[in-house]
Structure formats: structure tokens, C-alpha cells
Amino acid sequence: MNEFVPHKIDSEDSFESPILGDVKAGFPSPAEDIREKLDLIKLLVRHKASTFFFRVNGVSMVDAAMDEGDIIIVDRAVDPYNNCKAVCYIDDEYTVKRVEISDKGVRLMPANEDNTTYKPIEVTPENNFVIWGVVIWVIKKM
């Protein structure tokens, strides 16, 4: 079983920083006065008691913009839906995949065009399986 330790959001967690204004992605312009403050926890977390951070380990989801070392924010209060990206527990291991939910059952789909290495996982009644939480944000280092 791989180590899977989420960082839980504490009710006291907050990080507030000023938003200096809009930045143009065209011609440069001087920054305007501070207009508002940005609290990253309020922006990124809807349900503090059920939200967790994880670091992505592996490359099976690179085509879904989840690269090795990225931080994903997972909310257990969000109901899973067809094609959501989610952290799933299957047969004593955790994985992050795109979840296909249909009348035929559930499939965990990798997002890496190298389909010789990364294959869909068919969930059967014999599997110990749960959709642990839905990925709501990906934080990347540039």
C-alpha cells in the first residue's frame, strides 16, 4: 500500500494577500492601486472540514494537467459525477483518475497518451472500491 497522507485544512487556516489589480497579457501598463484582498483558502476551499491537499506522484494524469509534484485539492463533500477527476481507493491503494460512471459500472481512466503503460481500470464488485474525493483544483509550480 502506498503512503497517502493528506493535509487537512484547519478552521484557523487563512492566507490573505492584496490583489494589486489586473495585469494585461498584451501591452504593459502600470499597476493600479490595491482594489481588494485575496484569501487563498476562501478562494480554493469551499468545505474546510472535508477538503484535503495531496501531492501528485506519477504521470498517469499529465494530459489532465496533473503533473508530477503538483498539488491537488480534493473535496470529499462534492458528489462524484461522470468524468470527474477524483482520488479513488481501490484494493488497498489510492490513485487519482478520471472517473467514468455509467449504467455498465465504473472505470478509472488515466490521462496519458502513453496507453501502453497506463490502462483503464475496470471496477468490479470484487474490488474494494470507493471514490474518496473529487479534485477541485490543481496547483502548479511554474
DRENVEXDREN-926488 format. One record per residue: x, y, z of N, C-alpha, C, O in turn; residue in three letters; residue number from 1. Coordinates in steps of 0.05 Angstrom, whole numbers, m for minus. Example, Ala and Ser with C-alpha at 12.3 -4.5 7.8 and 13.67 -1.06 7.14 Angstrom:
! residues 2
R     n_xx     n_yy     n_zz    ca_xx    ca_yy    ca_zz     c_xx     c_yy     c_zz     o_xx     o_yy     o_zz   res     n
R      264     m114      156      246      m90      156      264      m66      156      285      m66      169   ALA     1
R      257      m45      142      273      m21      143      258        1      157      268       23      161   SER     2
This chain:
! residues 142
R     n_xx     n_yy     n_zz    ca_xx    ca_yy    ca_zz     c_xx     c_yy     c_zz     o_xx     o_yy     o_zz   res     n
R       17      m24        0        0        0        0       18       25        0       36       27       16   MET     1
R       13       44      m18       29       67      m19       21       87        2       m3       88       10   ASN     2
R       40      103       12       34      123       33       17      145       21       24      156        0   GLU     3
R       m4      152       34      m23      172       24      m32      189       47      m51      182       61   PHE     4
R      m18      211       52      m24      228       75      m34      255       66      m18      271       57   VAL     5
R      m59      260       69      m70      286       60      m63      308       81      m59      302      105   PRO     6
R      m63      333       72      m61      355       91      m89      366       94     m101      375       75   HIS     7
R      m99      365      118     m126      374      125     m126      404      129     m107      415      141   LYS     8
R     m146      418      120     m149      447      125     m160      451      153     m180      439      161   ILE     9
R     m146      467      168     m155      474      195     m174      498      194     m172      514      176   ASP    10
R     m192      500      213     m212      522      212     m198      549      216     m210      570      210   SER    11
R     m173      549      226     m159      574      230     m141      581      206     m130      603      205   GLU    12
R     m139      562      186     m121      567      163     m132      590      147     m156      591      140   ASP    13
R     m114      609      140     m121      631      123      m95      643      112      m75      643      126   SER    14
R      m96      652       88      m73      666       76      m85      689       60      m97      684       38   PHE    15
R      m82      713       69      m94      736       56      m72      753       44      m52      759       58   GLU    16
R      m75      761       19      m55      778        6      m70      798      m12      m91      791      m22   SER    17
R      m59      822      m15      m73      841      m32      m72      833      m62      m52      822      m71   PRO    18
R      m93      839      m76      m93      836     m105      m85      864     m115      m99      884     m109   ILE    19
R      m64      865     m130      m53      891     m138      m68      903     m162      m63      926     m169   LEU    20
R      m85      888     m174     m101      897     m197      m99      877     m219      m88      855     m216   GLY    21
R     m110      884     m242     m110      866     m265      m83      870     m279      m70      891     m277   ASP    22
R      m74      849     m292      m49      851     m308      m56      844     m336      m69      823     m342   VAL    23
R      m48      860     m355      m54      856     m383      m35      835     m394      m11      835     m388   LYS    24
R      m45      818     m411      m29      799     m424      m23      809     m453      m18      793     m471   ALA    25
R      m22      834     m456      m16      847     m481        5      869     m476       28      863     m469   GLY    26
R       m3      894     m480       15      916     m476       18      922     m446       m2      922     m432   PHE    27
R       42      928     m437       47      934     m408       32      959     m400       29      978     m415   PRO    28
R       23      959     m374       12      983     m362       19      983     m333       23      962     m321   SER    29
R       22     1007     m321       29     1007     m292        7      995     m275      m17      997     m281   PRO    30
R       15      983     m252       m4      971     m234      m21      993     m221      m12     1015     m216   ALA    31
R      m46      987     m217      m65     1006     m205      m63     1002     m174      m49      985     m164   GLU    32
R      m78     1019     m160      m79     1017     m131      m91      990     m123     m105      977     m139   ASP    33
R      m86      982      m98      m97      957      m88     m127      959      m88     m138      978      m76   ILE    34
R     m141      940     m100     m170      941     m102     m184      923      m82     m204      930      m70   ARG    35
R     m172      900      m77     m185      880      m59     m164      862      m48     m141      863      m56   GLU    36
R     m172      846      m28     m154      827      m16     m162      799      m25     m186      794      m29   LYS    37
R     m143      782      m28     m148      754      m37     m140      736      m14     m117      736       m5   LEU    38
R     m159      720       m5     m154      699       15     m153      673        0     m174      663      m10   ASP    39
R     m130      660       m2     m127      636      m18     m144      613       m8     m155      597      m23   LEU    40
R     m147      611       18     m163      590       30     m193      594       21     m206      575       14   ILE    41
R     m202      619       23     m230      624       15     m234      619      m14     m256      610      m23   LYS    42
R     m214      625      m31     m216      620      m60     m216      591      m66     m232      582      m83   LEU    43
R     m198      575      m54     m193      548      m62     m210      527      m47     m212      504      m56   LEU    44
R     m220      534      m23     m234      515       m6     m262      523       m1     m268      544       10   VAL    45
R     m281      505       m9     m309      510       m4     m318      498       23     m334      509       37   ARG    46
R     m308      474       28     m316      459       52     m291      452       68     m278      432       63   HIS    47
R     m284      469       88     m259      465      103     m257      437      116     m236      425      116   LYS    48
R     m279      428      127     m278      402      142     m273      378      124     m265      357      134   ALA    49
R     m279      381       98     m277      358       80     m257      362       57     m258      348       37   SER    50
R     m239      382       60     m220      388       38     m192      381       47     m183      387       69   THR    51
R     m177      369       28     m150      359       33     m132      366       10     m141      368      m13   PHE    52
R     m106      369       16      m86      374       m4      m70      348       m8      m64      334       11   PHE    53
R      m62      342      m33      m45      319      m39      m24      327      m59      m29      345      m76   PHE    54
R       m1      315      m59       19      319      m79       17      296      m99       16      273      m91   ARG    55
R       17      302     m125       15      282     m146       42      268     m148       63      280     m150   VAL    56
R       40      241     m148       63      224     m151       59      206     m175       43      187     m173   ASN    57
R       72      211     m197       68      195     m221       58      212     m244       53      236     m241   GLY    58
R       56      200     m268       50      215     m292       25      204     m307       22      211     m330   VAL    59
R        9      189     m294      m14      178     m308      m36      198     m314      m54      192     m329   SER    60
R      m34      223     m303      m54      243     m307      m43      268     m321      m56      290     m319   MET    61
R      m20      266     m334       m8      290     m345      m25      304     m367      m24      328     m369   VAL    62
R      m41      289     m381      m58      301     m402      m83      313     m390     m100      325     m404   ASP    63
R      m87      311     m363     m108      325     m349      m96      347     m332     m109      357     m313   ALA    64
R      m72      356     m339      m58      379     m326      m51      372     m297      m49      391     m281   ALA    65
R      m46      347     m291      m37      339     m264       m9      326     m268       m7      303     m275   MET    66
R       11      342     m263       39      333     m268       51      325     m241       42      332     m220   ASP    67
R       73      309     m244       88      300     m220       95      324     m203      106      344     m213   GLU    68
R       89      323     m177       95      344     m158       74      366     m155       76      382     m137   GLY    69
R       54      366     m173       32      386     m170       17      380     m144       17      357     m134   ASP    70
R        4      400     m133      m14      396     m110      m43      396     m120      m51      414     m135   ILE    71
R      m58      375     m112      m86      375     m119     m102      380      m94      m94      372      m72   ILE    72
R     m124      394      m97     m142      400      m75     m167      382      m79     m180      384     m100   ILE    73
R     m172      366      m59     m193      346      m61     m215      351      m40     m209      355      m17   VAL    74
R     m240      352      m50     m262      358      m32     m280      333      m30     m291      324      m50   ASP    75
R     m282      322       m6     m298      298       m1     m328      305        0     m344      286       m1   ARG    76
R     m335      330        2     m364      338        4     m376      340      m24     m401      342      m26   ALA    77
R     m360      340      m45     m370      343      m72     m378      315      m82     m362      296      m80   VAL    78
R     m403      312      m91     m412      286     m101     m398      280     m127     m396      297     m145   ASP    79
R     m388      255     m129     m375      247     m154     m394      248     m177     m418      243     m174   PRO    80
R     m384      254     m201     m401      255     m225     m385      244     m248     m361      241     m247   TYR    81
R     m399      237     m270     m386      225     m293     m364      243     m304     m369      267     m308   ASN    82
R     m341      232     m308     m317      245     m319     m304      264     m299     m287      280     m307   ASN    83
R     m311      264     m274     m297      280     m254     m269      268     m250     m265      244     m255   CYS    84
R     m250      284     m242     m224      274     m233     m226      270     m203     m236      288     m189   LYS    85
R     m218      247     m194     m222      241     m165     m199      224     m155     m186      209     m169   ALA    86
R     m196      226     m128     m178      207     m114     m196      183     m107     m217      186      m94   VAL    87
R     m187      160     m115     m202      135     m110     m186      115      m94     m161      114      m97   CYS    88
R     m199      100      m78     m187       78      m63     m196       52      m76     m220       47      m76   TYR    89
R     m177       37      m86     m184       11      m98     m164      m10      m89     m140       m8      m94   ILE    90
R     m175      m31      m76     m158      m54      m68     m133      m46      m53     m111      m53      m61   ASP    91
R     m137      m30      m32     m115      m22      m14      m95       m2      m25      m74        1      m14   ASP    92
R     m103       11      m47      m85       32      m58     m102       56      m66     m126       54      m73   GLU    93
R      m90       80      m64     m102      105      m73      m91      112     m100      m68      108     m106   TYR    94
R     m108      124     m117     m100      134     m143     m117      158     m151     m140      160     m141   THR    95
R     m107      175     m168     m123      197     m179     m127      190     m208     m109      185     m223   VAL    96
R     m153      191     m216     m160      184     m244     m186      200     m251     m199      211     m234   LYS    97
R     m191      199     m277     m217      209     m287     m237      186     m283     m230      163     m291   ARG    98
R     m260      192     m272     m279      170     m265     m302      170     m286     m317      189     m288   VAL    99
R     m304      148     m300     m327      144     m318     m348      128     m303     m344      106     m294   GLU   100
R     m372      141     m300     m394      128     m286     m416      124     m306     m426      143     m319   ILE   101
R     m425       99     m310     m446       93     m329     m464       71     m318     m459       60     m297   SER   102
R     m484       64     m334     m501       41     m326     m486       15     m325     m493       m3     m311   ASP   103
R     m464       14     m340     m447      m10     m341     m429      m13     m317     m418      m34     m312   LYS   104
R     m425        9     m302     m407        9     m279     m388       32     m278     m395       54     m289   GLY   105
R     m365       29     m266     m346       50     m262     m319       41     m274     m310       19     m271   VAL   106
R     m307       60     m289     m280       56     m299     m263       79     m290     m271      102     m291   ARG   107
R     m238       73     m282     m219       94     m275     m200       98     m299     m186       79     m307   LEU   108
R     m200      122     m310     m186      127     m335     m162      144     m330     m163      166     m319   MET   109
R     m138      135     m339     m115      152     m338     m117      174     m359     m134      172     m377   PRO   110
R     m100      194     m357      m99      215     m377      m70      219     m385      m57      239     m378   ALA   111
R      m61      199     m400      m34      200     m410      m35      185     m437      m43      162     m438   ASN   112
R      m26      199     m458      m29      187     m485      m12      162     m488      m15      148     m508   GLU   113
R        5      156     m469       20      131     m470        2      108     m460        4       99     m437   ASP   114
R      m17       99     m477      m37       80     m469      m26       51     m468      m41       33     m463   ASN   115
R        0       48     m473       11       21     m470       19       17     m441       19       m6     m431   THR   116
R       25       38     m427       33       37     m399        9       42     m380        6       28     m360   THR   117
R       m7       61     m387      m30       69     m370      m56       60     m382      m66       71     m402   TYR   118
R      m67       40     m369      m92       27     m379     m116       34     m361     m112       40     m337   LYS   119
R     m140       35     m372     m164       38     m355     m166       16     m334     m157       m6     m339   PRO   120
R     m177       23     m312     m182        4     m291     m212       m1     m289     m227       17     m282   ILE   121
R     m221      m25     m295     m249      m33     m293     m255      m40     m263     m242      m57     m252   GLU   122
R     m274      m26     m252     m282      m31     m224     m303      m53     m224     m324      m50     m238   VAL   123
R     m299      m74     m209     m318      m96     m208     m328      m99     m180     m317      m87     m161   THR   124
R     m350     m114     m176     m360     m118     m148     m339     m131     m130     m341     m129     m106   PRO   125
R     m320     m145     m141     m299     m158     m125     m279     m138     m114     m264     m145      m95   GLU   126
R     m277     m115     m126     m258      m94     m117     m267      m81      m91     m291      m76      m87   ASN   127
R     m249      m75      m73     m254      m58      m50     m250      m30      m61     m228      m21      m65   ASN   128
R     m272      m15      m66     m271       10      m81     m288       32      m68     m310       27      m59   PHE   129
R     m277       56      m68     m292       80      m61     m280      104      m75     m256      106      m78   VAL   130
R     m298      122      m84     m288      148      m94     m284      165      m69     m303      173      m57   ILE   131
R     m259      170      m62     m251      183      m37     m258      212      m37     m268      222      m17   TRP   132
R     m254      226      m59     m260      255      m61     m254      265      m89     m239      254     m104   GLY   133
R     m268      287      m96     m266      299     m122     m245      321     m123     m243      337     m105   VAL   134
R     m228      320     m143     m208      341     m147     m222      366     m156     m236      366     m176   VAL   135
R     m217      388     m142     m230      413     m149     m210      434     m159     m217      453     m173   ILE   136
R     m184      431     m152     m163      450     m161     m137      434     m165     m132      414     m152   TRP   137
R     m121      445     m183      m93      435     m186      m75      460     m183      m79      480     m196   VAL   138
R      m56      458     m165      m37      480     m161      m10      471     m173        1      450     m166   ILE   139
R        0      488     m191       25      482     m206       47      502     m199       41      525     m194   LYS   140
R       71      492     m199       94      510     m197      104      515     m226      107      496     m242   LYS   141
R      109      539     m232      118      546     m259      148      544     m261      159      549     m282   MET   142
